[in-house]
Amino acid sequence: MTNPATALLALAIEALCGYPDPLFRRVGHPVTWAGALILALDKRLNLESDPFALRRAKGAVALVALAATALVAGSIIENLALSLPYGWIALAVLASSLLAQRSLYAHVADVARGLSRSLDDGRREVGKIVGRDVTLLDEAGVARAAIESLAENFSDGVVAPALFLALFGLPGALLYKAVNTADSMIGHKSARYFAFGWAAARCDDLFNLMPARMAAGLIVAAAWATGAPARDAYETALRDASKHASPNAGWPEAAMAGALGLSLGGPRRYHDLEIAGATLGSGRRDATAGDIFRALRIYKAALAMLWLIMVVGALAGAR
């Protein structure tokens, strides 16, 4: 089995089964395992008494230790799996845990259904997938938050791990998830992590350069396939992606904004922190539950495009 074939099978397994809750409760998940290691390194190395330069250097050391652990673990697991009869199936099953296409759809659909019932239900559901203060969100704010989360997580929760798996096998996919988890935990500009999380944030930016742009391209193609304005999606991504604070997240979010005729982003509050986010897209701000469902339709079509790319890669590798 080639790496693209493994990625294709992993996508199919995850779409069918997801990551079972009983398994999560019993043994956890690769992200929680990486998170535990990051917390341990943070506690041991990130000392407030150290000067800025030393804390940044220790953060780089922590990232190297995390990356090495992911690569070694991935290589051992991959070699063990492939040494077994039909081990490529076991490898794909294990790799499927690094993908989030099914759970992402389910969580965002829950927001749409909750918002269709009441604003409070919508707020409660969107609070499960975003970190911002949802108590201040009106109906349009809830809908925009869900759509933004769908677009961004399509890139770093589906496209990126699938791409790393297809190109570099399980070690590469585990490396990506480890770095992405580190960025989400310590890659902040807070007083505690501005220095220590610098390496994790920059590495995550680098790793997501190609996947984010690929995700935007898939959204444009999906817009065309579903009858949404693909040209607007393309032009909005080119025009507005660079306005986002992240060098990557703006690409899929701007493409989705253009495809839906919405204006996403803008100011948002994370508890005591107010973020003056850039506005992506020039459409309307009054998003609704119906717009979330339209975004999910585009998302499913984009997944089909991703699967098609993996099919082509698997067939090319089999020659």
Order of alpha helices (4+ residues) and beta strands (2+ residues): alpha-alpha-alpha-alpha-alpha-alpha-alpha-alpha-alpha-alpha-alpha-alpha-alpha-beta-beta-alpha
